[in-house]
């Protein structure tokens, strides 16, 4: 079983409160928690009683220390805030999953500035390089938007090229649509033709499908520790669960049940799923 814990920005719960909730969840049978926030890396709590300041890396490690059988994930990371300290904490703690959702939105600096994303193309690429260096087997997913206001063909190509550079394992991909009340809606005309947005989105999806398949093909022959989530949608004789990199694996049921850990050897794959056999 898995659950989410929310370090809510407005209330900034104490580190001890979050750790206590994680402990309660583990004691009640949960084996995975997700620290969840719009920008989870920006968590910072100043304890008035002790004068100590806790950042997200410290929170992450304390939750991981609840129990080695408790898997810890977090989402969503903002490229401007994910630090080397967070990455080294991930590398040090075996039960912190090696997976980061790092929204890029666009691969062009001018468009990122119009989106008010507060980072550049180069900054994002530097963060990807840091992830690869400190947590080499880390899975990375992202969000991508096609056809943002005034986006040119060259700027669209920048998005495709940063996808190639980052080699995302998977992505959530959308075409831009104006939302009332947002900064973009107030400041910029929605001036990209719908057919252009659709064509660019198709190119983004086609590229990501290739990248996802390549990523999964590299996993064939590897053995992963998997937390059983339940029965496969396609067969009652198979179970499914995720590995550290947040990839879904399908494998024979054996004597396993939901909440168990097992080891699975990958035999084949699709662009979305790893298919394997029990390795024990």
Backbone as CSV, one residue per row, in Angstrom:
resi,resn,N_x,N_y,N_z,CA_x,CA_y,CA_z,C_x,C_y,C_z
1,UNK,0.836,-1.192,0.000,0.000,0.000,0.000,0.872,1.245,0.000
2,UNK,0.365,2.297,-0.598,1.128,3.540,-0.623,0.220,4.701,-0.226
3,UNK,0.833,5.788,0.185,0.081,6.954,0.618,0.897,8.192,0.344
4,UNK,0.255,9.357,0.430,0.940,10.626,0.202,0.872,11.484,1.455
5,UNK,1.987,12.134,1.751,2.060,13.086,2.851,2.323,14.449,2.249
6,UNK,1.577,15.447,2.653,1.638,16.758,2.025,2.314,17.786,2.932
7,UNK,3.551,18.215,2.598,4.130,19.359,3.325,3.498,20.653,2.817
8,UNK,2.308,20.963,3.324,1.524,22.072,2.774,2.236,23.408,2.969
9,UNK,2.429,24.177,1.886,3.210,25.413,1.976,2.658,26.428,2.961
10,UNK,1.327,26.504,3.098,0.741,27.558,3.932,0.867,27.237,5.414
11,UNK,0.866,25.959,5.750,0.913,25.595,7.157,2.314,25.185,7.595
12,UNK,3.172,24.823,6.666,4.528,24.376,6.952,4.567,23.487,8.189
13,UNK,4.082,22.255,8.096,4.096,21.360,9.256,5.522,21.087,9.713
14,UNK,5.657,20.845,10.988,6.965,20.544,11.557,7.495,19.230,10.985
15,UNK,8.806,19.134,10.950,9.435,17.885,10.541,8.911,16.732,11.377
16,UNK,8.795,16.942,12.670,8.352,15.871,13.565,6.940,15.404,13.240
17,UNK,6.069,16.334,12.808,4.698,15.971,12.454,4.666,15.078,11.217
18,UNK,5.490,15.408,10.237,5.526,14.620,9.004,6.111,13.247,9.270
19,UNK,7.204,13.201,10.039,7.824,11.919,10.373,6.861,11.049,11.169
20,UNK,6.129,11.658,12.080,5.153,10.915,12.884,4.052,10.330,12.002
21,UNK,3.587,11.110,11.034,2.552,10.598,10.131,3.085,9.437,9.303
22,UNK,4.330,9.546,8.837,4.937,8.449,8.085,5.045,7.194,8.943
23,UNK,5.420,7.364,10.210,5.525,6.224,11.131,4.161,5.565,11.327
24,UNK,3.126,6.380,11.494,1.781,5.836,11.670,1.337,5.050,10.446
25,UNK,1.633,5.587,9.276,1.263,4.892,8.044,1.984,3.549,7.947
26,UNK,3.280,3.538,8.258,4.021,2.276,8.218,3.444,1.283,9.217
27,UNK,3.154,1.738,10.424,2.595,0.857,11.452,1.236,0.302,11.044
28,UNK,0.514,1.029,10.178,-0.802,0.589,9.708,-0.720,-0.248,8.429
29,UNK,0.500,-0.615,8.019,0.646,-1.532,6.892,1.071,-0.910,5.585
30,UNK,1.185,0.419,5.533,1.623,1.064,4.296,3.122,0.838,4.110
31,UNK,3.523,0.634,2.867,4.929,0.373,2.578,5.537,1.402,1.626
32,UNK,4.789,2.409,1.276,5.322,3.485,0.442,4.604,4.785,0.762
33,UNK,5.380,5.864,0.905,4.795,7.186,1.088,5.403,8.130,0.059
34,UNK,4.628,9.135,-0.308,5.093,10.169,-1.221,4.977,11.516,-0.537
35,UNK,6.089,12.229,-0.455,6.072,13.609,0.027,5.653,14.469,-1.146
36,UNK,4.508,15.097,-1.013,3.865,15.712,-2.162,3.651,17.200,-1.955
37,UNK,4.036,17.988,-2.943,3.805,19.425,-2.897,3.958,20.026,-4.281
38,UNK,3.411,21.205,-4.487,3.540,21.858,-5.781,5.011,22.107,-6.108
39,UNK,5.798,22.415,-5.082,7.244,22.546,-5.217,7.859,22.001,-3.943
40,UNK,7.945,20.686,-3.871,8.285,20.026,-2.618,9.700,20.367,-2.147
41,UNK,10.613,20.654,-3.074,12.001,20.933,-2.700,12.157,22.245,-1.923
42,UNK,11.151,23.108,-1.985,11.260,24.396,-1.308,10.867,24.309,0.167
43,UNK,10.530,23.096,0.652,10.154,22.944,2.055,11.262,23.457,2.970
44,UNK,10.878,24.273,3.928,11.820,24.748,4.940,11.020,25.106,6.184
45,UNK,11.439,24.549,7.307,10.719,24.828,8.543,11.697,25.288,9.612
46,UNK,11.421,26.434,10.196,12.233,26.964,11.287,11.541,26.658,12.609
47,UNK,12.170,25.844,13.429,11.618,25.477,14.737,11.948,26.585,15.737
48,UNK,10.903,27.311,16.163,11.117,28.432,17.078,11.668,27.967,18.430
49,UNK,11.327,26.763,18.824,11.764,26.267,20.130,13.262,25.973,20.150
50,UNK,13.774,25.422,19.046,15.180,25.023,19.016,16.050,25.959,18.189
51,UNK,15.418,26.750,17.330,16.167,27.614,16.439,16.726,26.891,15.232
52,UNK,16.428,25.596,15.083,16.934,24.817,13.963,16.053,24.995,12.728
53,UNK,16.696,25.023,11.578,15.988,25.125,10.297,16.149,23.802,9.563
54,UNK,15.036,23.241,9.144,15.038,21.968,8.426,14.708,22.214,6.969
55,UNK,15.548,21.737,6.057,15.244,21.845,4.636,14.707,20.523,4.112
56,UNK,14.432,20.473,2.818,13.784,19.282,2.272,14.685,18.056,2.312
57,UNK,15.972,18.229,2.066,16.891,17.084,2.111,16.878,16.437,3.492
58,UNK,16.846,17.261,4.535,16.825,16.737,5.904,15.499,16.045,6.198
59,UNK,14.399,16.631,5.730,13.092,16.000,5.896,13.063,14.642,5.192
60,UNK,13.567,14.603,3.987,13.573,13.380,3.196,14.316,12.260,3.927
61,UNK,15.469,12.597,4.482,16.260,11.585,5.173,15.567,11.107,6.444
62,UNK,14.948,12.016,7.189,14.265,11.621,8.419,13.093,10.689,8.130
63,UNK,12.352,10.947,7.055,11.246,10.061,6.700,11.791,8.694,6.283
64,UNK,12.894,8.688,5.554,13.507,7.420,5.137,13.959,6.601,6.341
65,UNK,14.310,7.266,7.440,14.788,6.574,8.637,13.663,5.944,9.464
66,UNK,12.405,6.183,9.074,11.276,5.580,9.795,11.424,4.067,9.818
67,UNK,11.733,3.475,8.651,11.949,2.036,8.560,12.537,1.733,7.192
68,UNK,13.520,0.847,7.102,14.098,0.538,5.788,13.118,-0.112,4.822
69,UNK,12.007,-0.652,5.337,10.999,-1.254,4.470,9.988,-0.232,3.949
70,UNK,10.106,1.015,4.387,9.207,2.058,3.911,9.862,2.775,2.736
71,UNK,9.280,2.622,1.568,9.780,3.333,0.400,9.330,4.785,0.450
72,UNK,10.216,5.681,0.034,9.911,7.108,0.070,10.072,7.688,-1.330
73,UNK,9.032,8.342,-1.798,9.074,9.081,-3.064,8.732,10.537,-2.768
74,UNK,8.944,11.409,-3.750,8.551,12.807,-3.593,8.216,13.405,-4.952
75,UNK,7.343,14.395,-4.923,6.912,15.069,-6.144,6.103,16.313,-5.748
76,UNK,6.216,17.412,-6.458,6.971,17.594,-7.693,8.188,18.457,-7.413
77,UNK,9.287,18.207,-8.132,10.500,19.001,-7.970,10.491,20.159,-8.960
78,UNK,10.947,21.323,-8.514,11.098,22.463,-9.410,12.568,22.564,-9.786
79,UNK,12.874,22.702,-11.066,14.284,22.744,-11.487,15.119,23.801,-10.785
80,UNK,14.499,24.890,-10.340,15.284,25.941,-9.687,15.647,25.576,-8.253
81,UNK,14.987,24.577,-7.672,15.155,24.291,-6.248,15.756,22.933,-5.926
82,UNK,15.791,22.013,-6.864,16.327,20.693,-6.514,17.843,20.808,-6.374
83,UNK,18.341,20.466,-5.196,19.732,20.742,-4.843,20.578,19.477,-4.886
84,UNK,21.883,19.679,-4.916,22.803,18.545,-4.823,22.644,17.837,-3.482
85,UNK,22.247,18.572,-2.436,22.034,17.945,-1.133,20.896,16.936,-1.189
86,UNK,19.820,17.277,-1.897,18.723,16.322,-2.077,19.220,15.093,-2.835
87,UNK,20.004,15.309,-3.877,20.495,14.202,-4.695,21.429,13.292,-3.903
88,UNK,22.316,13.867,-3.112,23.227,13.034,-2.316,22.471,12.278,-1.228
89,UNK,21.401,12.868,-0.713,20.552,12.162,0.253,19.885,10.966,-0.414
90,UNK,19.399,11.144,-1.630,18.809,10.035,-2.382,19.827,8.923,-2.586
91,UNK,21.044,9.297,-2.972,22.082,8.309,-3.247,22.484,7.551,-1.978
92,UNK,22.399,8.219,-0.830,22.843,7.635,0.427,21.806,6.697,1.045
93,UNK,20.521,6.986,0.845,19.449,6.236,1.517,18.814,5.239,0.550
94,UNK,18.979,3.961,0.828,18.547,2.912,-0.100,17.045,2.930,-0.344
95,UNK,16.256,3.328,0.652,14.805,3.263,0.489,14.179,4.559,-0.038
96,UNK,14.996,5.563,-0.376,14.485,6.711,-1.128,14.570,6.345,-2.600
97,UNK,13.442,6.330,-3.273,13.398,5.851,-4.651,14.197,6.768,-5.578
98,UNK,14.902,6.147,-6.507,15.711,6.888,-7.467,14.837,7.329,-8.646
99,UNK,14.017,8.298,-8.352,13.074,8.805,-9.366,12.764,10.260,-9.049
100,UNK,12.803,11.094,-10.093,12.493,12.512,-9.941,11.574,12.951,-11.078
101,UNK,10.483,13.598,-10.707,9.637,14.246,-11.711,10.087,15.700,-11.796
102,UNK,10.657,16.078,-12.940,11.292,17.379,-13.103,10.692,18.083,-14.322
103,UNK,9.602,18.822,-14.134,8.926,19.450,-15.277,9.836,20.420,-16.023
104,UNK,9.912,20.255,-17.337,10.699,21.172,-18.164,9.807,22.196,-18.855
105,UNK,8.630,21.770,-19.292,7.626,22.595,-19.979,8.071,23.012,-21.379
106,UNK,9.252,23.605,-21.491,9.797,24.022,-22.784,11.316,23.925,-22.721
107,UNK,11.924,23.733,-23.902,13.372,23.689,-23.948,14.003,24.990,-24.386
108,UNK,13.196,26.032,-24.479,13.699,27.321,-24.954,13.655,28.361,-23.839
109,UNK,14.751,29.084,-23.646,14.847,30.036,-22.541,13.852,31.179,-22.661
110,UNK,13.636,31.690,-23.873,12.686,32.801,-24.027,11.279,32.358,-23.620
111,UNK,10.882,31.169,-24.046,9.553,30.666,-23.701,9.466,30.382,-22.204
112,UNK,10.512,29.846,-21.629,10.512,29.610,-20.178,10.328,30.912,-19.412
113,UNK,10.952,31.974,-19.897,10.792,33.273,-19.241,9.354,33.766,-19.361
114,UNK,8.750,33.595,-20.528,7.347,33.986,-20.698,6.425,33.156,-19.799
115,UNK,6.811,31.921,-19.556,6.038,31.057,-18.671,6.273,31.377,-17.192
116,UNK,7.221,32.258,-16.913,7.603,32.614,-15.540,8.155,31.407,-14.789
117,UNK,8.962,30.607,-15.494,9.486,29.384,-14.904,10.735,29.622,-14.056
118,UNK,11.384,30.755,-14.145,12.509,31.184,-13.293,13.769,30.329,-13.447
119,UNK,13.907,29.613,-14.544,15.155,28.932,-14.868,15.346,28.991,-16.383
120,UNK,16.561,28.727,-16.829,16.879,28.755,-18.251,17.058,27.334,-18.771
121,UNK,17.207,27.245,-20.077,17.504,25.948,-20.709,18.788,25.365,-20.124
122,UNK,19.826,26.184,-20.013,21.106,25.688,-19.524,21.012,25.252,-18.069
123,UNK,20.271,25.998,-17.260,20.094,25.619,-15.855,19.462,24.235,-15.760
124,UNK,18.430,24.002,-16.570,17.744,22.713,-16.542,18.705,21.596,-16.946
125,UNK,19.472,21.832,-18.002,20.421,20.818,-18.460,21.483,20.534,-17.392
126,UNK,21.912,21.571,-16.684,22.882,21.391,-15.601,22.310,20.516,-14.486
127,UNK,21.005,20.708,-14.177,20.375,19.894,-13.136,20.261,18.429,-13.586
128,UNK,19.958,18.211,-14.844,19.915,16.835,-15.363,21.294,16.201,-15.264
129,UNK,22.336,16.959,-15.626,23.704,16.447,-15.508,24.036,16.092,-14.062
130,UNK,23.590,16.913,-13.115,23.848,16.639,-11.699,23.143,15.354,-11.262
131,UNK,21.913,15.175,-11.697,21.176,13.951,-11.356,21.924,12.729,-11.888
132,UNK,22.354,12.790,-13.146,23.046,11.646,-13.757,24.368,11.356,-13.048
133,UNK,25.033,12.397,-12.568,26.326,12.216,-11.919,26.191,11.669,-10.499
134,UNK,25.205,12.172,-9.742,25.083,11.824,-8.319,24.213,10.594,-8.106
135,UNK,23.158,10.450,-8.918,22.258,9.287,-8.820,22.182,8.654,-10.208
136,UNK,23.194,7.907,-10.613,23.317,7.477,-12.014,22.131,6.683,-12.564
137,UNK,21.462,5.900,-11.720,20.355,5.082,-12.212,18.993,5.721,-11.941
138,UNK,18.978,7.040,-11.780,17.734,7.739,-11.452,16.804,7.815,-12.662
139,UNK,15.532,7.510,-12.444,14.521,7.736,-13.470,14.080,9.190,-13.444
140,UNK,13.872,9.761,-14.616,13.427,11.152,-14.718,12.208,11.219,-15.622
141,UNK,11.146,11.828,-15.123,9.973,12.126,-15.947,9.784,13.634,-15.991
142,UNK,8.864,14.083,-16.831,8.733,15.526,-17.028,7.346,15.895,-17.515
143,UNK,7.096,17.201,-17.610,5.910,17.759,-18.241,6.364,18.599,-19.430
144,UNK,5.637,18.526,-20.535,5.985,19.293,-21.731,4.724,19.925,-22.306
145,UNK,4.849,21.189,-22.722,3.733,21.908,-23.336,4.127,22.318,-24.749
146,UNK,3.262,22.049,-25.709,3.501,22.504,-27.079,2.656,23.740,-27.369
147,UNK,3.193,24.626,-28.218,2.418,25.750,-28.734,2.114,26.835,-27.732
148,UNK,3.042,27.079,-26.774,2.836,28.210,-25.866,2.869,29.508,-26.675
149,UNK,2.287,30.544,-26.114,2.122,31.827,-26.802,3.426,32.274,-27.484
150,UNK,3.345,32.541,-28.760,4.415,33.077,-29.615,5.528,32.076,-29.903
151,UNK,5.392,30.822,-29.520,6.442,29.842,-29.760,6.701,29.667,-31.257
152,UNK,7.967,29.764,-31.665,8.349,29.594,-33.067,8.726,28.133,-33.320
153,UNK,8.944,27.828,-34.599,9.366,26.467,-34.943,10.734,26.152,-34.344
154,UNK,11.647,27.118,-34.382,12.968,26.889,-33.796,12.871,26.646,-32.297
155,UNK,11.976,27.363,-31.633,11.805,27.178,-30.186,11.168,25.822,-29.877
156,UNK,10.279,25.381,-30.740,9.731,24.027,-30.612,10.844,22.987,-30.773
157,UNK,11.734,23.222,-31.711,12.861,22.308,-31.907,13.752,22.259,-30.654
158,UNK,13.857,23.384,-29.959,14.613,23.398,-28.703,14.002,22.444,-27.674
159,UNK,12.686,22.367,-27.668,12.020,21.430,-26.760,12.341,19.994,-27.141
160,UNK,12.287,19.689,-28.421,12.630,18.339,-28.864,14.083,17.997,-28.523
161,UNK,14.970,18.971,-28.673,16.387,18.688,-28.421,16.676,18.499,-26.930
162,UNK,15.972,19.236,-26.067,16.207,19.039,-24.628,15.617,17.708,-24.166
163,UNK,14.588,17.232,-24.834,14.072,15.891,-24.556,15.112,14.840,-24.934
164,UNK,15.732,15.036,-26.086,16.783,14.107,-26.515,17.944,14.128,-25.527
165,UNK,18.328,15.316,-25.094,19.434,15.462,-24.149,19.120,14.774,-22.819
166,UNK,17.918,15.002,-22.303,17.546,14.510,-20.972,17.198,13.029,-20.971
167,UNK,16.769,12.508,-22.123,16.379,11.102,-22.233,15.365,10.725,-21.139
168,UNK,14.271,11.453,-21.121,13.226,11.204,-20.130,12.691,9.779,-20.244
169,UNK,12.385,9.193,-19.092,11.790,7.861,-19.100,10.329,7.910,-19.537
170,UNK,9.637,8.939,-19.129,8.295,9.190,-19.652,7.928,10.636,-19.384
171,UNK,6.812,11.049,-19.948,6.444,12.473,-19.865,4.934,12.618,-19.923
172,UNK,4.476,13.712,-19.314,3.083,14.146,-19.430,3.093,15.306,-20.422
173,UNK,2.378,15.141,-21.531,2.522,16.056,-22.664,1.175,16.665,-23.047
174,UNK,1.165,17.965,-23.249,-0.074,18.696,-23.501,0.178,19.791,-24.530
175,UNK,-0.887,20.219,-25.174,-0.797,21.437,-25.979,-1.372,22.589,-25.155
176,UNK,-0.815,23.758,-25.365,-1.204,24.915,-24.567,-2.668,25.281,-24.804
177,UNK,-3.365,25.551,-23.717,-4.727,26.095,-23.800,-4.840,27.194,-22.759
178,UNK,-5.449,28.273,-23.138,-5.534,29.438,-22.268,-6.425,29.157,-21.064
179,UNK,-5.925,29.499,-19.883,-6.700,29.316,-18.659,-6.983,30.681,-18.052
180,UNK,-8.255,31.008,-17.855,-8.614,32.322,-17.321,-7.936,32.595,-15.984
181,UNK,-7.438,33.810,-15.829,-6.855,34.233,-14.574,-5.371,33.982,-14.446
182,UNK,-4.790,33.195,-15.362,-3.357,32.933,-15.284,-2.568,34.110,-15.848
183,UNK,-1.284,34.163,-15.499,-0.414,35.222,-16.004,-0.385,35.222,-17.522
184,UNK,-0.276,34.043,-18.130,-0.221,33.957,-19.588,-1.494,34.499,-20.223
185,UNK,-2.640,34.168,-19.641,-3.914,34.638,-20.199,-4.036,36.145,-20.095
186,UNK,-3.479,36.728,-19.024,-3.569,38.175,-18.836,-2.600,38.938,-19.743
187,UNK,-1.456,38.349,-20.017,-0.391,39.097,-20.682,-0.198,38.770,-22.156
188,UNK,-0.509,37.522,-22.573,-0.116,37.104,-23.911,-1.308,36.561,-24.702
189,UNK,-1.400,36.910,-25.974,-2.453,36.335,-26.813,-2.146,34.877,-27.141
190,UNK,-3.177,34.079,-27.177,-3.028,32.669,-27.551,-2.965,32.619,-29.078
191,UNK,-1.761,32.808,-29.628,-1.615,33.118,-31.043,-1.046,31.987,-31.893
192,UNK,-0.978,30.781,-31.354,-0.524,29.646,-32.142,-1.739,28.863,-32.632
193,UNK,-1.810,28.657,-33.933,-2.962,27.965,-34.524,-3.114,26.563,-33.930
194,UNK,-4.360,26.132,-33.784,-4.642,24.850,-33.155,-3.975,23.697,-33.903
195,UNK,-3.984,23.764,-35.236,-3.376,22.674,-36.001,-1.858,22.630,-35.803
196,UNK,-1.246,23.801,-35.568,0.191,23.840,-35.302,0.482,23.242,-33.927
197,UNK,-0.322,23.618,-32.933,-0.153,23.028,-31.595,-0.266,21.504,-31.649
198,UNK,-1.270,21.031,-32.395,-1.513,19.591,-32.479,-0.352,18.882,-33.161
199,UNK,0.148,19.451,-34.237,1.276,18.836,-34.947,2.525,18.798,-34.073
200,UNK,2.791,19.890,-33.358,3.958,19.919,-32.478,3.809,18.921,-31.338
201,UNK,2.594,18.819,-30.796,2.365,17.858,-29.724,2.579,16.436,-30.228
202,UNK,2.135,16.146,-31.427,2.340,14.820,-32.012,3.828,14.502,-32.134
203,UNK,4.618,15.489,-32.531,6.063,15.284,-32.638,6.684,15.024,-31.264
204,UNK,6.195,15.740,-30.266,6.682,15.532,-28.894,6.324,14.126,-28.414
205,UNK,5.085,13.716,-28.625,4.640,12.388,-28.190,5.410,11.292,-28.908
206,UNK,5.600,11.442,-30.225,6.331,10.427,-30.996,7.769,10.289,-30.489
207,UNK,8.414,11.420,-30.214,9.779,11.368,-29.702,9.821,10.702,-28.331
208,UNK,8.899,11.080,-27.445,8.910,10.502,-26.104,8.638,9.006,-26.141
209,UNK,7.799,8.557,-27.048,7.546,7.121,-27.179,8.832,6.377,-27.519
210,UNK,9.637,6.960,-28.401,10.920,6.348,-28.754,11.866,6.350,-27.558
211,UNK,11.922,7.481,-26.831,12.806,7.569,-25.672,12.392,6.589,-24.575
212,UNK,11.085,6.470,-24.347,10.585,5.546,-23.324,10.921,4.106,-23.677
213,UNK,10.751,3.756,-24.952,11.063,2.395,-25.384,12.562,2.125,-25.242
214,UNK,13.391,3.075,-25.655,14.840,2.903,-25.515,15.235,2.716,-24.048
215,UNK,14.645,3.529,-23.179,14.939,3.420,-21.748,14.581,2.041,-21.227
216,UNK,13.400,1.552,-21.591,12.961,0.243,-21.112,13.786,-0.896,-21.714
217,UNK,14.190,-0.748,-22.968,15.024,-1.785,-23.586,16.362,-1.932,-22.868
218,UNK,16.885,-0.829,-22.325,18.141,-0.880,-21.579,18.000,-1.674,-20.277
219,UNK,16.752,-1.870,-19.823,16.517,-2.582,-18.563,16.393,-4.094,-18.747
220,UNK,16.302,-4.557,-19.989,16.154,-5.992,-20.228,17.393,-6.723,-19.711
221,UNK,17.152,-7.754,-18.925,18.232,-8.526,-18.317,18.568,-8.088,-16.905
222,UNK,18.085,-6.912,-16.494,18.373,-6.415,-15.154,17.375,-6.982,-14.135
223,UNK,17.798,-7.007,-12.874,16.935,-7.462,-11.780,16.604,-6.267,-10.894
224,UNK,15.309,-6.079,-10.598,14.866,-4.946,-9.801,14.082,-5.413,-8.576
225,UNK,14.253,-4.660,-7.497,13.401,-4.854,-6.323,12.079,-4.143,-6.585
226,UNK,10.982,-4.860,-6.411,9.662,-4.348,-6.778,8.724,-4.457,-5.581
227,UNK,7.938,-3.425,-5.354,6.880,-3.455,-4.345,5.579,-3.827,-5.040
228,UNK,4.996,-4.954,-4.646,3.774,-5.438,-5.298,2.617,-4.487,-5.015
229,UNK,1.954,-4.020,-6.081,0.828,-3.099,-5.938,-0.517,-3.784,-6.122
230,UNK,-0.543,-4.903,-6.853,-1.810,-5.583,-7.066,-1.759,-6.474,-8.289
231,UNK,-2.933,-6.910,-8.720,-3.048,-7.799,-9.874,-2.935,-7.005,-11.165
232,UNK,-2.278,-7.592,-12.149,-2.158,-6.962,-13.463,-3.540,-6.769,-14.092
233,UNK,-3.709,-5.685,-14.819,-5.000,-5.409,-15.469,-5.337,-6.443,-16.537
234,UNK,-4.315,-7.081,-17.106,-4.548,-7.977,-18.241,-4.603,-9.452,-17.868
235,UNK,-4.162,-9.813,-16.672,-4.139,-11.229,-16.306,-4.201,-11.388,-14.800
236,UNK,-5.110,-12.244,-14.349,-5.213,-12.528,-12.925,-4.059,-13.383,-12.425
237,UNK,-3.287,-13.944,-13.348,-2.151,-14.781,-12.983,-0.871,-13.970,-12.836
238,UNK,-0.962,-12.673,-13.070,0.215,-11.816,-12.973,-0.043,-10.650,-12.005
239,UNK,1.016,-10.206,-11.391,0.972,-9.039,-10.519,1.699,-7.879,-11.188
240,UNK,1.526,-6.698,-10.613,2.251,-5.536,-11.104,2.789,-4.751,-9.911
241,UNK,3.849,-4.021,-10.154,4.447,-3.190,-9.130,5.519,-2.328,-9.751
242,UNK,6.025,-1.360,-8.976,7.010,-0.414,-9.507,8.381,-0.642,-8.882
243,UNK,9.379,-0.338,-9.681,10.744,-0.378,-9.167,11.139,0.994,-8.644
244,UNK,12.391,1.147,-8.243,12.875,2.424,-7.717,12.657,3.576,-8.687
245,UNK,12.814,3.273,-9.968,12.727,4.311,-11.000,11.290,4.625,-11.410
246,UNK,10.338,4.082,-10.673,8.910,4.327,-10.894,8.391,3.678,-12.172
247,UNK,9.127,2.687,-12.674,8.663,1.967,-13.854,7.778,0.800,-13.431
248,UNK,6.704,0.589,-14.199,5.781,-0.495,-13.894,6.302,-1.816,-14.443
249,UNK,6.301,-2.847,-13.587,6.693,-4.191,-13.992,5.513,-5.129,-13.834
250,UNK,5.406,-6.083,-14.755,4.391,-7.137,-14.693,5.130,-8.466,-14.608
251,UNK,4.665,-9.372,-13.705,5.409,-10.592,-13.436,4.456,-11.651,-12.866
252,UNK,4.823,-12.934,-12.906,3.951,-13.990,-12.394,3.619,-13.810,-10.913
253,UNK,2.440,-14.270,-10.546,1.941,-14.040,-9.190,2.713,-14.807,-8.125
254,UNK,2.994,-16.085,-8.383,3.642,-16.900,-7.356,2.826,-16.898,-6.074
255,UNK,3.496,-16.776,-4.935,2.802,-16.729,-3.639,2.764,-15.308,-3.082
256,UNK,2.988,-14.335,-3.929,3.098,-12.952,-3.478,1.739,-12.304,-3.292
257,UNK,1.723,-11.249,-2.483,0.501,-10.480,-2.277,0.844,-8.997,-2.246
258,UNK,-0.168,-8.180,-2.309,0.003,-6.735,-2.282,0.761,-6.311,-1.030
259,UNK,1.780,-5.457,-1.219,2.580,-4.981,-0.103,3.869,-5.745,0.107
260,UNK,4.024,-6.889,-0.597,5.268,-7.651,-0.509,6.336,-7.010,-1.391
261,UNK,7.588,-7.228,-1.011,8.709,-6.909,-1.884,9.165,-8.184,-2.570
262,UNK,9.589,-8.060,-3.822,10.146,-9.195,-4.539,11.186,-8.693,-5.523
263,UNK,11.928,-9.625,-6.094,12.913,-9.279,-7.118,12.449,-9.839,-8.460
264,UNK,12.493,-9.003,-9.473,11.999,-9.372,-10.798,13.095,-9.151,-11.826
265,UNK,13.320,-10.159,-12.668,14.250,-10.027,-13.790,13.464,-9.640,-15.032
266,UNK,13.893,-8.576,-15.705,13.194,-8.069,-16.880,13.543,-8.920,-18.089
267,UNK,12.500,-9.428,-18.775,12.692,-10.272,-19.956,12.358,-9.540,-21.246
268,UNK,11.382,-8.642,-21.196,10.969,-7.908,-22.389,10.271,-6.627,-21.943
269,UNK,9.826,-5.836,-22.906,9.203,-4.568,-22.526,8.354,-4.019,-23.656
270,UNK,7.509,-3.080,-23.286,6.879,-2.169,-24.228,7.406,-0.778,-23.883
271,UNK,6.899,0.245,-24.521,7.344,1.600,-24.179,6.827,2.029,-22.819
272,UNK,5.824,1.310,-22.268,5.213,1.710,-21.003,5.469,0.741,-19.860
273,UNK,5.840,-0.506,-20.155,5.864,-1.538,-19.131,7.067,-2.452,-19.300
274,UNK,7.633,-2.885,-18.160,8.650,-3.917,-18.145,7.987,-5.235,-17.807
275,UNK,8.342,-6.295,-18.522,7.716,-7.600,-18.332,8.801,-8.574,-17.884
276,UNK,8.547,-9.286,-16.774,9.625,-10.095,-16.239,9.179,-11.362,-15.559
277,UNK,10.160,-12.012,-14.922,9.928,-13.211,-14.156,10.495,-13.040,-12.757
278,UNK,9.967,-13.807,-11.808,10.471,-13.727,-10.452,11.926,-14.199,-10.413
279,UNK,12.746,-13.460,-9.702,14.175,-13.766,-9.666,14.580,-14.469,-8.386
280,UNK,13.597,-14.900,-7.591,13.898,-15.608,-6.340,13.190,-16.953,-6.330
